[in-house]
Amino acid sequence: MNQSIECKGVNKIFKGDGIETYALKNINIKFNQGEFVSIVGSSGSGKSTLLSLLGTLDVPTQGDIFFGDKKVSRFKSKELADFRFEHIGFIFQQFHLLPTLTALENVMSPLMARTVPYNKKERAGSLLEQMGLKDKCNALPSQLSGGQQQRVAIARALVHEPSWLLADEPTGNLDTETGETIFQLLQTLNKEKGCGVIIVTHDPQLAERTDILIEMKDGEIIRERRGAHYA
């Protein structure tokens, strides 16, 4: 199955007090299966809005988003929920772990209401081990460092083996050393698992190390650089 993501003529308009604000303007771009992409730009440039549309957390005001040959921007809510579960994993800057659940339970949480062809607890435990957190399975988020919490969040995003991992400022709340560890982990997942990665970041040094760099300003893509060293 073709697992590319493509935007065609995508606009996102927010309305309030009789005023229309264009968060995204005529976005046309395609991300191919397995690519590692960074999206950069100042606050208000539209990068997080674009990420939420790519992950079907929101829908375009105009234009369409395709996953392969499927027009996912026109899916109904149940179809969208199923699509996200099967194909998209999210990582957020704030981690969004459930405070009363253990690390293992947090990783398993997306599977709770789903029937899956594997042992949920074994899958979650294996992912935590891969993240170097084998001894933290029963720890609550409050008992973990920021870097450990982010690794739990990554394991949660990966638990159903999505086609794409979308990360909104995944290193934003971490110190430089821990942020580098998280970035290297995403690189490894991309290379070894073939999981496509799209990250929104304010860190230009991290962005320069991805396969593709997208720069945004005022809701538009102003630069797109692809290939080794963006030659």
Backbone as numpy.savetxt, mean C-alpha at the origin, in Angstrom:
# Nx Ny Nz CAx CAy CAz Cx Cy Cz
-3.20 -14.29 -14.94 -4.03 -13.09 -14.94 -3.16 -11.84 -14.94
-3.50 -10.89 -15.81 -2.81 -9.60 -15.84 -3.12 -8.83 -14.57
-2.08 -8.50 -13.80 -2.29 -7.82 -12.52 -1.72 -6.40 -12.52
-1.74 -5.78 -13.70 -1.34 -4.37 -13.79 -2.45 -3.49 -13.21
-2.07 -2.27 -12.82 -3.04 -1.27 -12.37 -2.90 -0.06 -13.28
-4.02 0.42 -13.83 -3.95 1.53 -14.78 -5.02 2.57 -14.47
-4.61 3.83 -14.50 -5.53 4.97 -14.38 -5.73 5.59 -15.76
-6.97 5.82 -16.11 -7.28 6.45 -17.39 -8.17 7.67 -17.15
-7.58 8.85 -17.36 -8.33 10.09 -17.23 -8.94 10.30 -15.87
-8.20 9.95 -14.80 -8.74 9.98 -13.44 -8.68 11.38 -12.84
-9.82 11.84 -12.38 -9.93 13.08 -11.61 -10.59 12.76 -10.27
-10.18 13.47 -9.24 -10.84 13.37 -7.94 -11.15 14.78 -7.47
-12.45 15.04 -7.28 -12.91 16.37 -6.90 -13.60 16.28 -5.54
-13.17 17.12 -4.62 -13.82 17.23 -3.33 -14.66 18.50 -3.31
-15.90 18.38 -2.80 -16.81 19.52 -2.80 -17.17 19.90 -1.37
-17.19 21.19 -1.10 -17.57 21.69 0.22 -17.82 23.18 0.19
-18.91 23.60 0.81 -19.27 25.02 0.85 -19.34 25.65 -0.54
-19.83 24.84 -1.49 -19.98 25.33 -2.84 -18.68 25.46 -3.62
-17.60 24.94 -3.05 -16.29 25.03 -3.70 -15.84 23.64 -4.14
-15.34 23.54 -5.37 -14.78 22.30 -5.87 -13.26 22.36 -5.82
-12.67 21.34 -5.23 -11.21 21.24 -5.15 -10.76 20.01 -5.90
-9.91 20.20 -6.90 -9.38 19.09 -7.68 -8.16 18.51 -6.95
-8.36 17.34 -6.32 -7.24 16.67 -5.66 -6.37 15.94 -6.66
-7.00 15.44 -7.74 -6.28 14.79 -8.84 -6.83 15.31 -10.15
-5.92 15.54 -11.11 -6.32 16.10 -12.40 -5.79 15.25 -13.55
-6.70 14.58 -14.23 -6.39 13.86 -15.47 -5.16 12.95 -15.32
-5.25 12.01 -14.40 -4.15 11.07 -14.16 -4.23 9.92 -15.14
-3.15 9.73 -15.90 -3.04 8.61 -16.84 -1.71 7.91 -16.58
-1.77 6.73 -16.01 -0.53 6.02 -15.69 -0.83 4.53 -15.51
0.17 3.71 -15.80 0.02 2.26 -15.66 1.18 1.70 -14.85
0.85 0.85 -13.87 1.86 0.15 -13.08 1.78 -1.33 -13.43
2.90 -1.89 -13.84 2.91 -3.28 -14.27 3.18 -4.22 -13.10
2.75 -5.45 -13.26 2.87 -6.46 -12.22 4.30 -6.56 -11.70
4.44 -6.53 -10.38 5.74 -6.74 -9.75 6.65 -5.53 -9.66
6.19 -4.35 -10.08 7.05 -3.16 -10.03 7.15 -2.60 -8.61
8.25 -1.89 -8.35 8.46 -1.18 -7.08 8.43 0.31 -7.41
7.40 0.98 -6.91 7.10 2.36 -7.31 7.10 3.27 -6.09
7.66 4.45 -6.22 7.51 5.48 -5.18 6.77 6.67 -5.76
5.95 7.30 -4.92 5.22 8.50 -5.30 5.63 9.60 -4.32
6.16 10.70 -4.85 6.65 11.79 -4.00 5.94 13.08 -4.37
6.05 14.05 -3.49 5.43 15.36 -3.70 5.16 16.02 -2.37
4.98 17.31 -2.37 4.71 18.04 -1.14 3.33 17.71 -0.61
3.04 18.11 0.62 1.72 17.91 1.19 0.68 18.60 0.31
-0.42 17.88 0.04 -1.46 18.44 -0.81 -1.25 18.20 -2.29
-0.19 17.45 -2.64 0.10 17.22 -4.06 -0.82 16.17 -4.68
-1.50 15.38 -3.84 -2.43 14.37 -4.34 -1.91 12.95 -4.26
-0.72 12.77 -3.70 -0.13 11.43 -3.71 -0.90 10.43 -2.86
-1.34 10.82 -1.67 -2.11 9.89 -0.83 -3.50 9.64 -1.41
-4.08 10.67 -2.05 -5.37 10.48 -2.71 -5.23 9.47 -3.84
-4.17 9.59 -4.62 -3.94 8.62 -5.70 -3.78 7.22 -5.15
-3.04 7.08 -4.05 -2.84 5.75 -3.47 -4.17 5.14 -3.01
-5.03 5.96 -2.42 -6.32 5.45 -1.95 -7.20 5.02 -3.12
-7.08 5.69 -4.26 -7.85 5.29 -5.44 -7.28 4.00 -6.04
-5.96 3.90 -6.09 -5.34 2.68 -6.62 -5.73 1.46 -5.79
-5.90 1.67 -4.50 -6.26 0.57 -3.61 -7.75 0.39 -3.44
-8.55 1.15 -4.19 -10.02 1.09 -4.17 -10.62 1.45 -2.82
-9.89 2.22 -2.01 -10.47 2.74 -0.78 -11.41 3.91 -1.09
-11.23 4.50 -2.26 -12.08 5.58 -2.73 -12.27 5.40 -4.23
-13.18 6.15 -4.83 -13.46 6.02 -6.26 -13.24 7.36 -6.95
-12.84 7.35 -8.22 -12.63 8.60 -8.95 -13.95 9.35 -9.15
-13.85 10.67 -9.22 -15.00 11.47 -9.61 -15.24 11.32 -11.11
-14.15 11.27 -11.85 -14.19 11.05 -13.29 -13.05 10.12 -13.68
-13.23 9.39 -14.78 -12.19 8.48 -15.23 -12.35 7.10 -14.62
-11.44 6.20 -14.97 -11.55 4.81 -14.53 -10.20 4.25 -14.10
-10.28 3.26 -13.22 -9.11 2.51 -12.79 -9.33 1.05 -13.15
-8.31 0.46 -13.80 -8.38 -0.92 -14.25 -7.38 -1.78 -13.50
-7.80 -2.99 -13.17 -6.89 -4.01 -12.65 -6.89 -5.10 -13.71
-5.81 -5.16 -14.50 -5.84 -6.00 -15.69 -6.91 -5.45 -16.63
-7.85 -6.29 -17.01 -8.93 -5.83 -17.89 -10.22 -5.54 -17.13
-10.16 -5.54 -15.80 -11.34 -5.28 -14.98 -11.41 -3.81 -14.57
-12.56 -3.20 -14.80 -12.76 -1.80 -14.44 -13.20 -1.74 -12.97
-12.22 -1.76 -12.06 -12.54 -1.88 -10.64 -13.20 -0.62 -10.08
-12.99 0.52 -10.73 -13.59 1.76 -10.24 -15.10 1.77 -10.37
-15.66 0.78 -11.07 -17.11 0.68 -11.23 -17.70 -0.50 -10.46
-16.88 -1.15 -9.65 -17.37 -2.27 -8.85 -18.36 -1.77 -7.79
-19.30 -2.63 -7.40 -20.16 -2.37 -6.25 -19.37 -2.62 -4.97
-19.93 -2.20 -3.83 -19.19 -2.26 -2.57 -18.75 -3.68 -2.21
-19.60 -4.67 -2.40 -19.23 -6.05 -2.08 -18.11 -6.54 -3.00
-18.22 -6.20 -4.29 -17.16 -6.57 -5.23 -15.84 -5.92 -4.84
-15.90 -4.65 -4.42 -14.69 -3.95 -4.02 -14.04 -4.58 -2.80
-14.86 -4.94 -1.82 -14.33 -5.56 -0.60 -13.63 -6.88 -0.94
-14.25 -7.67 -1.80 -13.66 -8.94 -2.20 -12.38 -8.72 -3.00
-12.41 -7.73 -3.88 -11.22 -7.42 -4.69 -10.06 -7.01 -3.81
-10.31 -6.11 -2.85 -9.24 -5.66 -1.96 -8.68 -6.84 -1.18
-9.54 -7.70 -0.69 -9.07 -8.83 0.10 -8.15 -9.73 -0.73
-8.51 -9.96 -1.98 -7.74 -10.87 -2.83 -6.45 -10.26 -3.37
-6.43 -8.95 -3.61 -5.34 -8.39 -4.40 -4.55 -7.26 -3.77
-5.06 -6.60 -2.73 -4.42 -5.40 -2.21 -4.09 -5.54 -0.73
-2.86 -5.22 -0.37 -2.47 -5.13 1.03 -2.08 -3.70 1.35
-2.52 -3.17 2.50 -2.26 -1.78 2.88 -1.33 -1.71 4.08
-0.42 -0.73 4.02 0.42 -0.41 5.17 0.28 1.09 5.41
-0.03 1.46 6.66 -0.27 2.86 6.98 0.82 3.41 7.89
1.01 4.72 7.83 2.01 5.38 8.66 1.72 5.18 10.15
0.44 5.17 10.52 0.05 5.09 11.93 -0.10 3.65 12.42
0.24 2.67 11.59 0.19 1.23 11.90 -1.24 0.69 11.96
-2.13 1.37 12.71 -3.53 0.96 12.83 -3.69 -0.48 13.34
-2.87 -0.85 14.30 -3.04 -2.15 14.95 -4.15 -2.05 15.99
-4.86 -3.13 16.19 -5.92 -3.15 17.20 -5.29 -3.36 18.57
-5.45 -2.42 19.49 -4.67 -2.43 20.74 -4.96 -3.60 21.67
-6.15 -4.20 21.56 -6.49 -5.30 22.47 -6.16 -6.67 21.89
-5.62 -6.70 20.68 -5.26 -7.97 20.06 -3.74 -8.15 20.09
-3.31 -9.39 20.20 -1.88 -9.70 20.15 -1.35 -9.49 18.73
-0.04 -9.54 18.59 0.56 -9.42 17.26 0.00 -10.49 16.32
-0.08 -11.72 16.81 -0.60 -12.82 15.99 -2.05 -12.56 15.59
-2.86 -12.12 16.52 -4.27 -11.85 16.24 -4.44 -10.68 15.28
-3.57 -9.67 15.40 -3.63 -8.55 14.46 -3.34 -9.00 13.04
-2.35 -9.86 12.89 -2.01 -10.37 11.55 -3.17 -11.19 10.99
-3.84 -11.93 11.84 -4.96 -12.77 11.41 -6.25 -11.98 11.16
-6.33 -10.74 11.64 -7.60 -10.01 11.64 -8.26 -9.87 10.27
-7.53 -9.69 9.15 -8.24 -9.61 7.86 -8.93 -10.90 7.45
-8.53 -12.00 8.08 -9.05 -13.32 7.71 -10.24 -13.75 8.56
-10.56 -12.99 9.60 -11.52 -13.44 10.60 -12.87 -13.84 10.00
-13.38 -13.05 9.07 -14.71 -13.31 8.51 -14.64 -14.01 7.15
-13.45 -14.54 6.83 -13.23 -15.14 5.51 -12.97 -16.64 5.61
-13.40 -17.35 4.58 -13.05 -18.76 4.43 -11.85 -18.84 3.49
-10.76 -19.40 3.97 -9.53 -19.47 3.18 -9.02 -20.91 3.16
-8.27 -21.28 2.13 -7.81 -22.67 1.98 -6.51 -22.98 2.72
-6.26 -22.30 3.84 -5.05 -22.55 4.60 -5.35 -22.29 6.07
-4.45 -22.74 6.93 -4.60 -22.54 8.37 -4.24 -21.09 8.71
-5.20 -20.34 9.21 -4.99 -18.91 9.45 -3.88 -18.66 10.47
-3.91 -19.41 11.56 -2.93 -19.19 12.62 -1.52 -19.54 12.15
-1.41 -20.63 11.39 -0.09 -21.02 10.88 0.45 -19.98 9.90
-0.41 -19.47 9.03 0.03 -18.46 8.06 0.51 -17.20 8.80
-0.27 -16.75 9.79 0.10 -15.54 10.53 1.39 -15.74 11.30
1.54 -16.88 11.93 2.75 -17.17 12.69 3.98 -17.24 11.80
3.82 -17.82 10.61 4.93 -17.91 9.67 5.38 -16.53 9.21
4.42 -15.65 8.97 4.76 -14.29 8.54 5.48 -13.52 9.65
5.02 -13.66 10.87 5.70 -12.98 11.98 7.13 -13.50 12.14
7.31 -14.79 11.91 8.66 -15.35 11.96 9.54 -14.75 10.86
8.97 -14.60 9.66 9.71 -13.98 8.56 10.09 -12.54 8.88
9.25 -11.88 9.66 9.50 -10.49 10.04 10.45 -10.38 11.23
10.94 -11.51 11.73 11.84 -11.50 12.88 11.13 -11.29 14.19
9.83 -11.66 14.23 9.02 -11.40 15.43 8.44 -12.70 16.00
9.13 -13.79 15.80 8.63 -15.08 16.28 8.34 -15.06 17.77
9.17 -14.33 18.54 9.00 -14.30 20.00 8.01 -13.23 20.46
7.36 -12.53 19.50 6.43 -11.46 19.85 4.98 -11.79 19.49
4.70 -13.03 19.18 3.35 -13.41 18.73 2.27 -13.04 19.74
2.58 -13.17 21.01 1.57 -12.92 22.05 1.66 -11.53 22.66
2.52 -10.68 22.10 2.67 -9.32 22.62 1.57 -8.42 22.09
1.13 -7.49 22.93 0.19 -6.46 22.50 0.96 -5.34 21.82
0.30 -4.54 20.97 0.99 -3.43 20.30 1.73 -2.51 21.27
1.14 -2.27 22.45 1.77 -1.38 23.43 3.09 -1.92 23.95
3.33 -3.21 23.75 4.55 -3.85 24.21 5.61 -3.93 23.11
5.32 -3.34 21.95 6.23 -3.40 20.81 6.77 -2.02 20.48
7.97 -1.98 19.92 8.54 -0.72 19.45 7.83 -0.30 18.16
8.09 0.94 17.71 7.48 1.41 16.47 7.84 0.54 15.28
9.11 0.17 15.18 9.54 -0.69 14.08 8.89 -2.06 14.12
8.75 -2.60 15.33 8.09 -3.90 15.47 6.61 -3.81 15.09
5.96 -2.73 15.50 4.56 -2.55 15.14 4.39 -2.45 13.62
5.31 -1.74 12.97 5.21 -1.63 11.51 5.43 -2.97 10.84
6.32 -3.81 11.38 6.52 -5.15 10.81 5.28 -6.02 11.00
4.59 -5.86 12.14 3.32 -6.56 12.34 2.30 -6.09 11.29
2.28 -4.78 11.05 1.36 -4.22 10.06 1.67 -4.75 8.66
2.95 -4.91 8.33 3.33 -5.47 7.03 2.89 -6.92 6.93
3.11 -7.69 8.01 2.66 -9.08 8.01 1.16 -9.18 7.82
0.40 -8.28 8.46 -1.05 -8.25 8.30 -1.43 -7.98 6.84
-0.71 -7.05 6.22 -1.01 -6.71 4.82 -0.69 -7.87 3.88
0.24 -8.71 4.27 0.68 -9.82 3.41 -0.05 -11.13 3.66
-0.90 -11.17 4.67 -1.40 -12.45 5.16 -2.17 -13.24 4.09
-2.81 -12.57 3.15 -3.53 -13.29 2.09 -2.78 -13.23 0.76
-1.48 -12.93 0.84 -0.59 -12.90 -0.32 -1.16 -12.05 -1.46
-1.27 -10.74 -1.24 -1.85 -9.85 -2.26 -0.93 -9.68 -3.46
-1.51 -9.23 -4.56 -0.72 -8.93 -5.75 0.06 -7.63 -5.58
-0.53 -6.70 -4.83 0.07 -5.38 -4.64 0.07 -4.99 -3.17
1.16 -4.37 -2.75 1.30 -3.83 -1.41 1.37 -2.31 -1.54
0.40 -1.61 -0.94 0.35 -0.16 -1.01 0.69 0.41 0.36
1.66 1.32 0.39 2.17 1.81 1.67 2.17 3.34 1.68
1.46 3.92 2.65 1.37 5.38 2.77 2.30 5.83 3.89
3.44 6.38 3.51 4.47 6.84 4.47 4.83 5.73 5.47
5.25 4.55 4.98 5.49 3.43 5.90 6.65 3.64 6.86
7.54 4.61 6.56 8.67 4.88 7.45 8.54 6.24 8.13
7.41 6.91 7.94 7.25 8.29 8.40 7.33 8.48 9.90
6.90 7.46 10.67 6.91 7.58 12.13 8.08 6.84 12.77
9.08 6.50 11.96 10.19 5.69 12.45 11.50 6.46 12.37
12.45 6.11 13.23 13.77 6.72 13.13 14.46 6.23 11.86
15.55 6.87 11.49 16.20 6.60 10.20 16.63 5.14 10.07
17.24 4.60 11.10 17.74 3.22 11.03 16.59 2.23 10.89
15.53 2.42 11.68 14.38 1.51 11.61 13.67 1.67 10.27
13.57 2.92 9.79 12.97 3.16 8.49 13.71 2.45 7.37
15.04 2.45 7.46 15.84 1.74 6.46 15.57 0.24 6.51
15.42 -0.31 7.71 15.11 -1.74 7.85 13.77 -2.07 7.19
12.78 -1.22 7.41 11.46 -1.44 6.82 11.53 -1.35 5.30
12.27 -0.37 4.78 12.40 -0.21 3.33 13.07 -1.43 2.72
14.13 -1.92 3.35 14.83 -3.11 2.84 13.90 -4.32 2.85
13.04 -4.40 3.86 12.08 -5.49 3.93 11.11 -5.43 2.75
10.65 -4.23 2.41 9.75 -4.07 1.26 10.47 -4.44 -0.03
11.74 -4.07 -0.16 12.53 -4.44 -1.34 12.63 -5.96 -1.47
12.88 -6.61 -0.35 13.00 -8.08 -0.36 11.70 -8.74 -0.77
10.58 -8.25 -0.22 9.27 -8.80 -0.57 8.99 -8.63 -2.05
9.37 -7.48 -2.57 9.17 -7.20 -3.99 9.98 -8.16 -4.86
11.24 -8.36 -4.52 12.12 -9.18 -5.35 11.85 -10.67 -5.19
11.64 -11.12 -3.95 11.53 -12.56 -3.69 10.11 -13.09 -3.86
9.11 -12.28 -3.54 7.72 -12.72 -3.62 7.04 -12.25 -4.91
7.67 -11.31 -5.62 7.05 -10.77 -6.83 5.85 -9.89 -6.55
5.76 -9.41 -5.33 4.64 -8.55 -4.93 4.92 -7.12 -5.39
4.02 -6.54 -6.16 4.18 -5.14 -6.55 4.08 -4.25 -5.34
4.90 -3.21 -5.28 4.91 -2.29 -4.14 4.78 -0.86 -4.65
3.84 -0.11 -4.08 3.71 1.32 -4.37 3.76 2.05 -3.03
4.76 2.90 -2.85 4.88 3.63 -1.58 4.78 5.14 -1.83
4.05 5.79 -0.94 4.04 7.25 -0.86 5.06 7.63 0.20
5.96 8.55 -0.13 6.99 8.91 0.84 7.41 10.37 0.68
7.84 10.96 1.81 8.44 12.29 1.79 9.96 12.19 1.74
10.49 10.99 1.76 11.93 10.78 1.83 12.51 10.61 0.42
13.14 11.63 -0.14 13.65 11.52 -1.52 14.74 10.48 -1.68
15.50 10.23 -0.62 16.58 9.24 -0.72 16.01 7.83 -0.87
14.92 7.54 -0.16 14.28 6.24 -0.33 13.65 6.15 -1.72
12.98 7.20 -2.13 12.29 7.20 -3.42 13.25 6.94 -4.57
14.45 7.48 -4.48 15.43 7.33 -5.55 15.88 5.87 -5.73
15.61 5.03 -4.74 16.06 3.64 -4.81 14.99 2.69 -5.34
13.84 3.20 -5.73 12.80 2.36 -6.30 12.96 2.28 -7.81
12.27 1.31 -8.43 12.38 1.11 -9.88 11.76 2.27 -10.66
10.69 2.82 -10.10 9.94 3.88 -10.76 9.66 4.98 -9.75
9.88 6.23 -10.15 9.61 7.36 -9.27 8.58 8.26 -9.95
7.49 8.51 -9.25 6.44 9.39 -9.73 6.44 10.64 -8.87
6.57 11.80 -9.49 6.54 13.06 -8.74 5.24 13.79 -9.05
4.56 14.25 -7.99 3.28 14.92 -8.15 3.32 16.35 -7.60
2.48 17.20 -8.19 2.33 18.57 -7.73 0.93 19.05 -8.11
0.22 19.61 -7.14 -1.11 20.17 -7.38 -2.04 19.20 -8.10
-1.99 17.94 -7.70 -2.91 16.95 -8.24 -2.53 16.36 -9.58
-1.35 16.70 -10.07 -0.91 16.21 -11.38 0.41 15.48 -11.27
0.64 14.54 -12.17 1.94 13.90 -12.29 2.82 14.79 -13.14
3.89 15.30 -12.56 4.75 16.22 -13.30 6.03 15.55 -13.78
6.32 14.36 -13.24 7.52 13.65 -13.68 7.34 12.16 -13.42
7.81 11.37 -14.35 7.79 9.91 -14.20 9.11 9.37 -14.68
9.85 8.75 -13.76 11.17 8.23 -14.10 11.19 6.72 -13.90
11.64 6.01 -14.90 11.65 4.55 -14.87 13.04 4.01 -15.19
13.35 2.82 -14.65 14.56 2.13 -15.01 15.71 2.42 -14.08
16.77 1.65 -14.24 17.95 1.77 -13.38 18.51 3.19 -13.44
18.62 3.80 -12.28 19.15 5.16 -12.13 18.36 6.18 -12.96
17.16 5.78 -13.39 16.27 6.66 -14.13 16.97 7.26 -15.35
17.71 6.42 -16.05 18.44 6.86 -17.24 17.48 7.36 -18.32
